[in-house]
């Protein structure tokens, strides 16, 4: 294949709700560009996209697929994204390197929750959208209803470029009001004839053409003046106006297709090539230093890796977009994250599983290379003479967590490697061993997301795993002052162990005054003479203040670090439930030592036990992590969603309606959110979605605290 320059390239991202027909449309585009000579079908498992076994099993996209087509002497790079929000990480990666989104609508369903979710992402990432009303050959296709639903829900103004003449099972013709022609298709291979608009359709076509002209004129003052002067605009003028409106994200042109019958594919591709922003006109990429990087192929090379994959017999595959300059075989580039040099041994244009060897990729182009040593998603490869780092993809926060373990204990090490590989391929999967919870915690975008990983590990690696409810990272603290003293004494022949520690503990808060004295029942007044103060920001949040108030040499200064260590150890495995303790001030004011038997271990153990006793007498409380969640649901399900959240101890913070959807904001304990994505999907027939993020730690209710204390057995072994 030929080498393309930036002005000959367009990069699009196919998005839309599940079942809208993106993969089938991508197949038709590849066919029209002669990348394939026969169109596959999702039903027969032979499309360029959806080419993995697991996608064949589910009959839907689970991973994004990169492909290209050649048309009108141009190269059109296409990234076909999954419709399910569980796999939204692919969309974020694709939008990083794609310049325009092509949003596909199922003509039977109109604007769906999936459309709303993906439109929100496109707004967040500032990407323009072209709308495609697909499946117009379906029994219940409703073009007018779909347009109205888009108009009602979209933040971007839709404008009809085409409308169908005979939607439904006989669909084979549409009128293009930009070209002012009727296109009729003779077969299911895209063979079309261009005809004059019939008299009975002329009034509607003329009215829609007028709307299109006005929309184009609105976007440019010179075009508006021309429109007032002549009363109309040429096709080229309309394209210029739409180009401006599209780039500003103010207009969404709407097209008619049946991907399955290859109806309308050519006209859509013609419009993308003529009007959609390409690498030279799209917003420039930014470096982490804030520098704009133009798609200039005469400058030193810069490429951004947006997707990584591990394939049997090949190894690691890195998918990249060339941001600047030109990549050629044998070129040596610098990975700006690792500081290591990487040699680009081979370059490929990508059509699903098919990789076509090329000698170079110029600025603006998308392709892949293989066997880079330490490069992964979000890395920048740059010419060593001019290193720059492209701002990374910011992936959405995880919404689902579970503890994971192999069914066979001996497989633990193997599972660790496989989970690392999964993270390499999908950065929205987070995995880590929690020392606090003593579990390996895996996080993703939903239960389906993690179940797909589970199925893939079983099928590809014969690794059987199970998910269990993760423990909750509670925190423990105190609410009042308490005192305790503890003597550790042990004699077993020879030198023994002796240490005695007297301490006062109290709750720490920001701005707390220095301690002077404490009134302790049964102990009288305890005066504090500060000899030393240490303050620690704890790794798990909160603080520890540690005061040495020993007078008269009751405890030698060399034992004070051992006392601190004993306290820290007990805070690390809180006295109530084994959770971390936080926000505590400890004052060591007295004690005793033995000239022979006192040593560090004695004072460490004395401090541990004194702290544990004081803690339990200091009005201890358990704190739990609270998450802020936002649920987006069709209005008819709002009652059920709210009722379920209230059963989860949620505090509802606000609700508002937004173009047919309701938004509900609430704060919910993490302990109540296990498998929430599954429940929400069940309550709303899969029509709702949510986001969640950590908010704060708050005290658990008394009944919950009593239950937690009952469940926990103190297993301290001194």
C-alpha positions as CSV (number, residue, x, y, z in Angstrom):
1,X,0.0,0.0,0.0
2,X,1.1,3.6,-0.5
3,X,2.5,5.9,2.2
4,X,0.1,8.7,3.2
5,X,0.8,12.2,4.4
6,X,-1.1,14.0,7.1
7,X,-3.3,15.8,4.5
8,X,-4.4,12.5,3.1
9,X,-5.5,10.9,6.4
10,X,-8.7,11.0,8.5
11,X,-8.9,9.3,11.9
12,X,-12.4,8.4,13.1
13,X,-13.8,6.6,16.2
14,X,-17.0,4.5,15.8
15,X,-19.1,4.8,18.9
16,X,-22.7,4.1,19.9
17,X,-24.9,2.0,22.1
18,X,-24.6,-1.8,22.0
19,X,-26.4,-3.3,19.0
20,X,-26.3,-0.1,16.9
21,X,-24.3,-1.8,14.2
22,X,-20.8,-0.2,14.4
23,X,-18.9,-3.4,13.6
24,X,-21.1,-4.1,10.5
25,X,-20.7,-0.5,9.3
26,X,-16.9,-0.8,9.8
27,X,-17.0,-4.0,7.7
28,X,-18.8,-2.2,4.9
29,X,-16.2,0.7,5.0
30,X,-13.4,-1.8,4.7
31,X,-15.2,-3.5,1.8
32,X,-15.7,-0.2,-0.1
33,X,-12.0,0.6,0.3
34,X,-11.1,-2.9,-1.1
35,X,-9.2,-3.8,2.1
36,X,-11.4,-6.9,2.1
37,X,-13.1,-8.5,-1.0
38,X,-16.0,-10.0,0.9
39,X,-17.9,-8.7,3.8
40,X,-18.1,-10.8,7.0
41,X,-20.9,-10.8,9.5
42,X,-21.1,-10.7,13.3
43,X,-23.4,-13.7,13.2
44,X,-20.8,-15.8,11.3
45,X,-17.8,-14.6,13.3
46,X,-15.8,-13.4,10.3
47,X,-15.6,-9.6,10.6
48,X,-12.4,-7.6,10.9
49,X,-13.6,-6.2,14.2
50,X,-14.9,-8.6,16.9
51,X,-12.2,-11.0,15.9
52,X,-11.5,-12.7,19.3
53,X,-13.1,-16.0,20.5
54,X,-14.7,-14.2,23.4
55,X,-16.3,-11.7,21.1
56,X,-17.5,-14.5,18.9
57,X,-19.1,-16.1,21.9
58,X,-20.9,-13.0,23.1
59,X,-21.7,-11.7,19.5
60,X,-20.6,-8.1,20.5
61,X,-17.6,-5.9,20.7
62,X,-15.5,-6.2,23.9
63,X,-12.2,-4.7,22.7
64,X,-11.6,-1.8,20.4
65,X,-10.4,-2.8,17.0
66,X,-8.2,-0.7,14.8
67,X,-8.7,-0.9,11.0
68,X,-8.3,1.2,7.9
69,X,-9.8,1.7,4.5
70,X,-8.5,3.5,1.4
71,X,-11.0,5.7,-0.4
72,X,-10.8,8.6,-2.8
73,X,-7.0,8.4,-2.6
74,X,-7.2,8.9,1.1
75,X,-6.6,6.7,4.1
76,X,-9.4,6.5,6.6
77,X,-8.2,5.0,10.0
78,X,-11.2,3.6,11.9
79,X,-11.3,2.6,15.6
80,X,-14.4,0.5,16.3
81,X,-15.2,0.8,20.0
82,X,-17.4,-1.5,22.3
83,X,-20.8,0.0,23.1
84,X,-21.0,-1.4,26.6
85,X,-20.0,1.1,29.3
86,X,-18.1,-1.7,31.1
87,X,-15.5,-1.4,28.3
88,X,-15.4,2.4,28.2
89,X,-11.6,2.4,28.6
90,X,-11.3,1.5,24.9
91,X,-13.3,4.7,24.0
92,X,-11.0,6.9,26.0
93,X,-7.9,5.4,24.3
94,X,-9.5,5.7,20.9
95,X,-10.6,9.4,21.4
96,X,-7.1,10.2,22.4
97,X,-5.9,9.5,18.9
98,X,-9.1,9.8,16.8
99,X,-10.1,13.3,15.6
100,X,-13.8,12.8,15.1
101,X,-16.5,10.5,16.5
102,X,-19.0,8.8,14.3
103,X,-22.0,8.0,16.5
104,X,-24.1,5.2,15.2
105,X,-27.8,5.0,16.2
106,X,-30.1,2.0,15.8
107,X,-33.0,3.4,13.9
108,X,-35.3,1.2,16.0
109,X,-34.2,2.6,19.3
110,X,-33.1,6.2,18.7
111,X,-31.1,7.9,21.4
112,X,-30.4,5.3,24.1
113,X,-28.6,5.4,27.5
114,X,-25.6,4.1,25.7
115,X,-25.8,7.1,23.3
116,X,-26.0,9.5,26.3
117,X,-23.0,7.9,28.0
118,X,-20.8,8.0,24.9
119,X,-21.9,11.5,24.1
120,X,-20.9,12.6,27.6
121,X,-17.5,11.1,27.0
122,X,-17.1,12.9,23.7
123,X,-18.0,16.2,25.4
124,X,-15.5,15.5,28.2
125,X,-12.8,14.8,25.6
126,X,-13.9,17.7,23.2
127,X,-14.5,15.5,20.2
128,X,-16.9,16.5,17.3
129,X,-19.6,14.0,16.3
130,X,-21.1,12.9,13.0
131,X,-24.4,11.0,13.5
132,X,-25.3,7.9,11.5
133,X,-28.8,6.5,11.7
134,X,-28.2,2.8,10.9
135,X,-30.3,-0.3,10.4
136,X,-32.9,1.6,8.4
137,X,-33.8,-1.8,6.8
138,X,-35.1,-3.1,10.2
139,X,-38.8,-3.9,10.6
140,X,-39.4,-1.2,13.2
141,X,-37.0,1.4,11.8
142,X,-38.2,4.9,12.6
143,X,-36.0,7.7,11.1
144,X,-38.2,10.6,12.2
145,X,-38.5,9.3,15.7
146,X,-34.7,8.8,15.9
147,X,-34.0,12.3,14.7
148,X,-36.5,13.7,17.3
149,X,-34.9,11.7,20.1
150,X,-31.4,13.0,19.0
151,X,-32.8,16.6,18.9
152,X,-34.3,16.2,22.4
153,X,-31.3,14.6,24.1
154,X,-28.1,15.9,22.3
155,X,-26.2,19.0,23.4
156,X,-25.0,19.3,19.8
157,X,-27.5,20.5,17.2
158,X,-28.4,17.7,14.7
159,X,-28.9,18.6,11.0
160,X,-30.3,16.2,8.5
161,X,-28.0,15.6,5.5
162,X,-29.9,12.5,4.3
163,X,-33.4,11.0,4.9
164,X,-34.7,7.6,3.7
165,X,-37.3,7.2,1.0
166,X,-38.5,3.7,2.0
167,X,-37.3,2.8,5.5
168,X,-38.1,-0.7,6.7
169,X,-37.3,-4.1,5.2
170,X,-37.3,-2.7,1.6
171,X,-34.9,0.2,2.4
172,X,-32.6,0.8,-0.6
173,X,-32.8,4.5,-1.3
174,X,-32.3,7.9,0.4
175,X,-32.3,11.5,-0.6
176,X,-29.1,13.5,0.1
177,X,-30.1,17.2,0.7
178,X,-26.5,18.4,0.5
179,X,-26.1,16.9,-3.0
180,X,-29.8,17.3,-3.8
181,X,-29.8,13.8,-5.3
182,X,-31.6,10.5,-4.7
183,X,-29.3,7.5,-4.3
184,X,-30.8,4.1,-5.0
185,X,-28.9,0.9,-4.4
186,X,-29.2,-2.0,-6.8
187,X,-27.7,-4.7,-4.7
188,X,-26.2,-5.4,-1.3
189,X,-22.6,-4.6,-2.4
190,X,-22.9,-0.8,-2.5
191,X,-23.7,-0.5,-6.2
192,X,-25.7,2.7,-6.4
193,X,-27.3,4.9,-9.0
194,X,-27.6,8.7,-8.7
195,X,-31.0,10.0,-9.7
196,X,-33.0,13.3,-9.6
197,X,-35.2,13.8,-6.7
198,X,-38.8,12.7,-7.5
199,X,-41.5,15.5,-7.6
200,X,-43.3,14.1,-4.6
201,X,-40.2,14.4,-2.5
202,X,-39.0,17.8,-3.8
203,X,-40.8,19.9,-1.2
204,X,-39.4,18.0,1.8
205,X,-35.9,17.9,0.3
206,X,-35.9,21.6,-0.5
207,X,-37.0,22.5,3.1
208,X,-34.3,20.2,4.6
209,X,-31.7,21.7,2.2
210,X,-32.7,25.2,3.4
211,X,-32.2,24.1,7.0
212,X,-28.8,22.7,6.0
213,X,-27.8,26.0,4.2
214,X,-28.9,28.1,7.2
215,X,-27.0,25.9,9.6
216,X,-23.9,26.2,7.5
217,X,-24.2,29.9,7.2
218,X,-24.6,30.4,11.0
219,X,-21.1,29.1,11.5
220,X,-19.3,31.8,9.4
221,X,-19.9,35.5,8.9
222,X,-18.7,35.5,5.3
223,X,-21.1,32.6,4.5
224,X,-23.9,34.4,6.3
225,X,-23.4,37.5,4.1
226,X,-23.2,35.4,1.0
227,X,-26.4,33.7,2.0
228,X,-28.2,37.0,2.5
229,X,-26.9,38.3,-0.8
230,X,-27.7,35.2,-2.9
231,X,-30.4,33.5,-0.9
232,X,-28.6,30.1,-1.1
233,X,-25.1,28.6,-0.9
234,X,-23.2,26.2,-3.1
235,X,-22.3,22.7,-2.1
236,X,-18.8,23.8,-1.4
237,X,-20.0,26.7,0.7
238,X,-22.3,24.3,2.7
239,X,-19.3,22.0,3.3
240,X,-17.2,24.9,4.5
241,X,-19.9,26.0,7.0
242,X,-20.4,22.4,8.2
243,X,-16.7,22.0,8.6
244,X,-16.5,25.0,10.9
245,X,-19.6,23.9,12.9
246,X,-18.4,20.3,13.2
247,X,-15.0,21.4,14.4
248,X,-16.5,23.7,17.0
249,X,-18.8,20.8,18.2
250,X,-21.9,22.9,17.4
251,X,-23.3,20.7,14.7
252,X,-24.0,17.0,14.2
253,X,-24.7,16.1,10.6
254,X,-27.0,13.1,10.3
255,X,-26.6,10.3,7.7
256,X,-28.7,7.3,6.6
257,X,-27.2,3.8,6.4
258,X,-27.7,0.1,6.4
259,X,-24.3,-1.3,7.2
260,X,-25.6,-4.8,6.6
261,X,-26.7,-4.0,3.0
262,X,-23.9,-1.5,2.4
263,X,-26.4,1.3,1.8
264,X,-25.0,4.8,2.3
265,X,-21.5,3.7,3.3
266,X,-19.8,5.5,0.3
267,X,-21.6,8.8,0.9
268,X,-20.7,8.7,4.6
269,X,-17.0,8.1,3.7
270,X,-17.1,10.9,1.1
271,X,-18.4,13.3,3.7
272,X,-15.8,12.3,6.3
273,X,-13.0,12.8,3.8
274,X,-14.4,16.2,2.5
275,X,-15.6,17.7,5.8
276,X,-14.3,16.0,9.0
277,X,-11.2,17.5,10.6
278,X,-8.0,15.6,9.9
279,X,-4.6,15.7,11.6
280,X,-3.7,19.2,10.2
281,X,-7.0,20.9,11.3
282,X,-7.9,19.0,14.5
283,X,-6.7,20.4,17.8
284,X,-3.0,19.8,18.3
285,X,-1.7,17.3,20.8
286,X,-0.2,18.8,24.0
287,X,3.0,17.8,25.7
288,X,3.2,17.5,29.5
289,X,5.0,20.9,29.4
290,X,1.9,22.5,27.7
291,X,3.6,22.7,24.2
292,X,1.4,22.2,21.2
293,X,2.8,19.5,18.9
294,X,1.7,20.1,15.2
295,X,1.4,17.2,12.7
296,X,4.5,18.3,10.8
297,X,6.3,15.4,9.2
298,X,9.5,17.4,8.6
299,X,10.1,17.7,12.4
300,X,11.7,15.1,14.7
301,X,9.5,12.1,15.3
302,X,7.0,11.8,18.2
303,X,4.6,8.8,18.5
304,X,2.0,8.1,21.2
305,X,1.1,4.5,22.3
306,X,-2.6,4.3,22.9
307,X,-3.2,0.6,23.1
308,X,-1.1,-2.5,24.0
309,X,-1.8,-6.1,23.3
310,X,-0.2,-9.5,23.9
311,X,-0.7,-12.0,21.1
312,X,0.4,-15.7,21.2
313,X,3.5,-16.4,19.0
314,X,4.1,-12.6,18.4
315,X,4.3,-11.1,21.9
316,X,3.7,-7.5,22.7
317,X,2.0,-5.3,20.0
318,X,2.1,-1.5,20.5
319,X,-0.6,0.5,18.6
320,X,0.4,4.1,18.1
321,X,-0.4,7.4,16.4
322,X,2.4,9.4,14.9
323,X,2.1,12.8,16.4
324,X,4.9,14.5,14.5
325,X,7.6,13.6,12.0
326,X,7.8,10.2,10.4
327,X,8.5,6.7,11.7
328,X,10.6,4.4,9.5
329,X,11.8,0.8,10.0
330,X,15.0,0.5,12.0
331,X,14.5,3.9,13.6
332,X,15.7,4.3,17.2
333,X,13.4,6.2,19.5
334,X,13.5,7.3,23.2
335,X,10.8,6.1,25.6
336,X,10.4,9.3,27.6
337,X,8.9,7.6,30.6
338,X,11.6,4.9,31.1
339,X,14.5,6.8,29.5
340,X,15.3,3.7,27.4
341,X,15.8,3.5,23.7
342,X,13.5,1.4,21.6
343,X,14.2,0.2,18.1
344,X,11.3,0.1,15.7
345,X,12.0,-3.1,13.8
346,X,8.8,-3.3,11.8
347,X,5.8,-1.1,11.0
348,X,2.3,-2.1,10.1
349,X,-1.0,-0.7,8.9
350,X,-3.8,-2.4,10.9
351,X,-7.0,-4.0,9.6
352,X,-8.2,-6.0,12.6
353,X,-6.2,-9.1,12.9
354,X,-4.6,-8.4,9.5
355,X,-1.4,-6.4,9.6
356,X,0.0,-5.0,6.4
357,X,3.7,-4.2,6.4
358,X,4.6,-0.6,5.6
359,X,8.0,1.1,5.3
360,X,6.9,4.3,7.1
361,X,4.1,6.0,9.0
362,X,3.9,9.8,8.7
363,X,2.5,12.4,11.1
364,X,-1.2,11.9,11.7
365,X,-1.2,8.2,10.8
366,X,-2.1,5.2,13.0
367,X,-0.4,1.8,12.9
368,X,1.5,-0.6,15.1
369,X,4.9,-2.1,15.8
370,X,5.9,-5.2,17.7
371,X,8.4,-6.4,20.3
372,X,9.2,-3.1,22.0
373,X,11.0,-4.0,25.2
374,X,9.4,-1.8,27.9
375,X,6.8,0.3,26.2
376,X,3.1,0.3,27.2
377,X,-0.1,2.3,26.8
378,X,0.3,6.0,27.5
379,X,4.1,6.0,26.6
380,X,5.6,8.5,24.2
381,X,8.3,7.5,21.8
382,X,10.4,10.5,20.6
383,X,13.5,11.2,18.6
384,X,16.4,11.4,21.1
385,X,17.3,14.7,19.6
386,X,14.0,16.3,20.6
387,X,12.3,14.4,23.4
388,X,8.7,15.5,24.4
389,X,6.1,13.6,26.4
390,X,2.5,13.7,25.2
391,X,-0.1,14.2,28.0
392,X,-1.5,10.8,28.9
393,X,-5.0,9.3,28.6
394,X,-6.9,9.9,31.8
395,X,-9.0,6.7,32.3
396,X,-12.2,6.7,34.3
397,X,-12.2,5.7,37.9
398,X,-13.1,2.0,38.6
399,X,-16.7,1.3,39.7
400,X,-16.5,-2.3,40.7
401,X,-14.1,-4.2,43.1
402,X,-13.7,-7.8,44.1
403,X,-11.1,-10.0,45.8
404,X,-9.6,-12.5,43.4
405,X,-8.0,-15.8,44.1
406,X,-7.1,-18.9,42.1
407,X,-9.2,-22.0,42.7
408,X,-5.9,-23.9,43.1
409,X,-3.6,-22.3,45.7
410,X,-0.5,-23.4,43.8
411,X,-1.5,-21.1,40.9
412,X,-1.0,-17.9,42.9
413,X,2.3,-16.9,41.3
414,X,1.0,-17.7,37.8
415,X,-2.2,-15.7,38.4
416,X,-0.1,-12.7,39.4
417,X,1.7,-12.7,36.1
418,X,-1.6,-13.1,34.1
419,X,-3.2,-10.3,36.0
420,X,-0.2,-8.1,35.2
421,X,-0.7,-8.9,31.5
422,X,-4.4,-8.0,31.8
423,X,-3.4,-4.6,33.3
424,X,-0.9,-4.1,30.4
425,X,-3.7,-4.6,27.9
426,X,-6.5,-2.8,29.7
427,X,-5.4,0.1,32.0
428,X,-8.9,0.3,33.4
429,X,-8.2,-3.0,35.3
430,X,-6.4,-2.2,38.5
431,X,-4.9,-5.0,40.6
432,X,-3.0,-4.9,43.8
433,X,-2.4,-6.9,47.0
434,X,-3.7,-5.2,50.1
435,X,-1.6,-5.8,53.1
436,X,-4.3,-4.3,55.2
437,X,-7.1,-6.6,53.9
438,X,-4.8,-9.5,53.2
439,X,-6.5,-10.0,49.8
440,X,-5.6,-9.4,46.1
441,X,-8.1,-6.7,45.1
442,X,-9.1,-6.3,41.4
443,X,-11.0,-3.3,40.2
444,X,-12.8,-2.6,36.9
445,X,-15.7,-0.8,35.3
446,X,-18.4,-3.4,36.2
447,X,-19.1,-7.0,37.0
448,X,-19.3,-7.9,33.3
449,X,-15.9,-6.3,32.7
450,X,-14.3,-8.6,35.4
451,X,-16.3,-11.7,34.3
452,X,-15.0,-11.3,30.8
453,X,-11.4,-11.3,32.2
454,X,-12.3,-14.4,34.2
455,X,-13.7,-16.2,31.1
456,X,-10.6,-15.2,29.1
457,X,-8.2,-16.5,31.8
458,X,-10.0,-19.9,31.8
459,X,-10.2,-20.2,28.0
460,X,-6.7,-18.9,27.1
461,X,-4.6,-19.9,30.1
462,X,-6.6,-22.7,31.8
463,X,-6.6,-20.6,34.9
464,X,-9.7,-21.0,37.0
465,X,-10.2,-18.0,39.4
466,X,-13.0,-16.9,41.7
467,X,-14.2,-13.5,42.9
468,X,-15.3,-13.0,46.5
469,X,-16.5,-10.0,48.4
470,X,-13.6,-7.8,49.3
471,X,-13.0,-6.8,52.8
472,X,-13.7,-3.2,53.7
473,X,-10.7,-0.9,54.7
474,X,-12.3,0.4,57.9
475,X,-10.4,2.8,60.1
476,X,-10.3,3.0,63.9
477,X,-10.0,6.0,66.1
478,X,-11.1,7.3,69.5
479,X,-13.4,10.0,70.9
480,X,-12.1,10.8,74.4
481,X,-9.1,10.8,76.7
482,X,-8.0,7.5,78.3
483,X,-5.0,6.3,80.4
484,X,-3.4,2.9,80.7
485,X,-0.2,1.4,82.1
486,X,1.2,-2.0,81.4
487,X,4.1,-3.9,82.8
488,X,5.8,-6.6,80.7
489,X,7.7,-9.0,82.8
490,X,9.2,-12.3,81.8
491,X,11.8,-14.4,83.7
492,X,13.1,-17.7,82.2
493,X,16.6,-18.2,83.6
494,X,19.4,-15.9,82.8
495,X,18.5,-12.4,81.7
496,X,14.7,-11.7,81.7
497,X,12.4,-9.1,80.1
498,X,11.1,-6.0,82.0
499,X,9.4,-2.9,80.8
500,X,6.6,-0.7,82.2
501,X,4.9,2.1,80.2
502,X,2.3,4.6,81.4
503,X,0.5,6.6,78.7
504,X,-2.4,8.9,78.0
505,X,-4.1,8.9,74.6
506,X,-6.6,11.4,73.1
507,X,-8.2,12.1,69.7
508,X,-6.0,14.2,67.4
509,X,-7.6,17.0,65.3
510,X,-6.1,19.8,63.1
511,X,-5.1,22.7,65.3
512,X,-5.2,20.8,68.6
513,X,-3.3,22.7,71.4
514,X,-0.2,21.3,73.0
515,X,-1.0,19.0,76.0
516,X,-0.4,20.5,79.5
517,X,-2.3,18.2,81.9
518,X,-4.9,15.5,82.1
519,X,-7.5,14.8,84.8
520,X,-7.8,11.0,84.9
521,X,-10.4,9.3,87.2
522,X,-8.6,7.2,89.9
523,X,-5.2,8.7,88.8
524,X,-5.7,12.4,89.6
525,X,-4.0,15.1,87.6
526,X,-1.2,14.1,85.2
527,X,1.1,17.0,84.3
528,X,2.8,16.9,80.9
529,X,6.4,18.1,80.7
530,X,7.2,17.9,77.0
531,X,10.7,16.5,76.4
532,X,10.2,15.5,72.8
533,X,7.5,15.5,70.1
534,X,7.2,13.5,66.9
535,X,4.4,13.8,64.3
536,X,3.7,11.3,61.6
537,X,1.4,11.4,58.5
538,X,0.2,7.8,58.4
539,X,0.4,6.0,55.1
540,X,-3.3,5.1,55.3
541,X,-4.4,8.6,56.2
542,X,-4.7,10.6,59.4
543,X,-1.9,11.4,61.9
544,X,-0.1,10.2,65.0
545,X,1.4,12.6,67.5
546,X,3.9,11.0,69.9
547,X,5.1,12.9,73.0
548,X,7.9,12.0,75.4
549,X,7.0,13.4,78.8
550,X,9.3,11.2,80.9
551,X,10.8,13.0,83.9
552,X,13.5,11.8,86.4
553,X,14.9,9.2,84.0
554,X,12.0,6.7,84.7
555,X,12.6,5.3,81.2
556,X,15.9,5.7,79.4
557,X,15.7,7.8,76.2
558,X,17.1,4.8,74.2
559,X,13.9,2.9,74.8
560,X,11.5,5.6,73.5
561,X,11.9,4.5,69.8
562,X,10.9,0.9,70.9
563,X,7.8,2.3,72.6
564,X,6.9,4.2,69.5
565,X,7.4,1.1,67.4
566,X,5.0,-0.9,69.7
567,X,2.4,1.8,69.3
568,X,2.8,1.9,65.5
569,X,2.5,-1.9,65.3
570,X,-0.8,-1.8,67.2
571,X,-2.1,1.1,65.0
572,X,-1.2,-1.0,62.0
573,X,-3.6,-3.7,63.2
574,X,-6.2,-1.7,65.1
575,X,-7.4,-3.0,68.4
576,X,-11.1,-3.2,67.4
577,X,-11.2,-4.9,64.1
578,X,-7.7,-5.2,62.9
579,X,-8.1,-2.1,60.7
580,X,-5.7,0.8,60.7
581,X,-6.0,3.3,63.5
582,X,-5.6,7.0,62.9
583,X,-5.8,10.5,64.3
584,X,-4.4,9.8,67.8
585,X,-2.1,11.7,70.2
586,X,0.0,9.5,72.6
587,X,1.8,11.0,75.7
588,X,4.3,8.7,77.5
589,X,4.5,10.3,80.9
590,X,5.9,7.6,83.2
591,X,7.2,4.0,83.5
592,X,9.8,1.8,85.1
593,X,12.8,-0.1,83.9
594,X,15.2,-2.7,85.3
595,X,19.0,-2.2,85.2
596,X,19.5,-5.7,83.8
597,X,16.3,-7.1,82.3
598,X,15.0,-4.0,80.4
599,X,15.5,-4.1,76.7
600,X,13.8,-2.8,73.5
601,X,11.5,-5.8,73.0
602,X,10.2,-5.4,76.6
603,X,9.2,-1.8,76.1
604,X,7.8,-2.5,72.6
605,X,5.5,-5.1,74.1
606,X,4.6,-3.0,77.1
607,X,3.7,-0.1,74.8
608,X,1.6,-2.4,72.5
609,X,-0.5,-3.6,75.4
610,X,-0.9,-0.3,77.1
611,X,-2.0,1.3,73.8
612,X,-4.5,-1.5,73.2
613,X,-6.0,-1.1,76.7
614,X,-6.2,2.7,76.5
615,X,-7.7,2.6,73.0
616,X,-10.6,0.4,74.2
617,X,-11.3,2.8,77.1
618,X,-11.1,5.9,74.9
619,X,-14.6,5.7,73.3
620,X,-13.3,3.9,70.2
621,X,-15.2,4.2,67.0
622,X,-15.0,2.5,63.6
623,X,-14.9,4.7,60.5
624,X,-15.9,3.5,57.0
625,X,-15.1,4.7,53.5
626,X,-17.9,6.7,51.9
627,X,-18.2,7.1,48.1
628,X,-19.9,9.8,46.1
629,X,-21.9,8.2,43.3
630,X,-23.8,9.7,40.4
631,X,-26.4,7.5,38.7
632,X,-27.8,8.3,35.3
633,X,-31.1,6.5,34.5
634,X,-34.1,6.9,32.3
635,X,-36.8,8.7,34.3
636,X,-39.1,5.7,34.6
637,X,-36.6,3.8,36.7
638,X,-35.8,6.6,39.2
639,X,-38.1,5.4,42.0
640,X,-36.6,1.9,41.9
641,X,-33.0,3.2,41.8
642,X,-33.6,5.6,44.8
643,X,-35.4,2.9,46.9
644,X,-32.4,0.5,46.3
645,X,-29.9,3.2,47.3
646,X,-31.8,4.0,50.5
647,X,-31.7,0.3,51.4
648,X,-27.9,0.7,51.1
649,X,-27.7,3.4,53.8
650,X,-27.2,6.1,51.1
651,X,-27.6,9.7,51.8
652,X,-29.3,11.3,48.8
653,X,-27.7,14.6,48.0
654,X,-29.6,15.8,44.9
655,X,-31.6,14.9,41.8
656,X,-32.2,16.6,38.5
657,X,-33.8,15.8,35.2
658,X,-31.7,16.2,32.0
659,X,-33.3,15.6,28.6
660,X,-35.2,12.4,29.4
661,X,-32.7,11.1,31.9
662,X,-32.5,11.6,35.7
663,X,-29.3,12.2,37.6
664,X,-29.2,11.2,41.2
665,X,-26.3,12.1,43.5
666,X,-25.7,10.2,46.7
667,X,-23.1,9.3,49.3
668,X,-22.9,5.5,50.0
669,X,-20.8,3.4,52.3
670,X,-18.4,1.2,50.3
671,X,-19.6,-1.8,52.3
672,X,-23.0,-1.5,50.6
673,X,-21.7,-1.2,47.0
674,X,-20.5,-4.7,46.3
675,X,-22.1,-5.9,43.0
676,X,-24.0,-2.6,42.8
677,X,-23.5,-2.5,39.0
678,X,-25.3,-5.8,38.6
679,X,-28.2,-4.7,40.7
680,X,-28.5,-1.4,38.9
681,X,-28.5,-3.2,35.5
682,X,-31.2,-5.6,36.8
683,X,-33.4,-2.8,38.1
684,X,-33.2,-0.7,34.9
685,X,-33.0,-3.5,32.2
686,X,-29.4,-2.4,31.6
687,X,-30.4,1.2,30.8
688,X,-28.6,3.0,33.7
689,X,-25.0,3.7,34.5
690,X,-23.1,5.3,37.3
691,X,-19.8,6.7,38.4
692,X,-18.2,6.6,41.9
693,X,-15.3,8.2,43.6
694,X,-13.9,8.1,47.2
695,X,-15.3,10.9,49.3
696,X,-14.4,10.6,53.0
697,X,-14.2,8.4,56.1
698,X,-17.2,8.6,58.5
699,X,-18.3,6.9,61.7
700,X,-20.3,3.7,61.2
701,X,-23.8,3.6,62.9
702,X,-23.8,2.0,66.4
703,X,-25.6,-1.2,65.2
704,X,-23.0,-1.7,62.4
705,X,-20.2,-1.1,64.8
706,X,-21.6,-3.7,67.2
707,X,-21.9,-6.2,64.4
708,X,-18.3,-5.6,63.2
709,X,-16.9,-6.0,66.8
710,X,-18.8,-9.2,67.2
711,X,-17.4,-10.6,63.9
712,X,-13.8,-9.8,64.8
713,X,-11.8,-12.1,67.1
714,X,-8.7,-10.7,68.6
715,X,-5.9,-13.0,67.6
716,X,-3.0,-11.1,69.1
717,X,-0.2,-13.4,70.2
718,X,2.3,-11.6,72.3
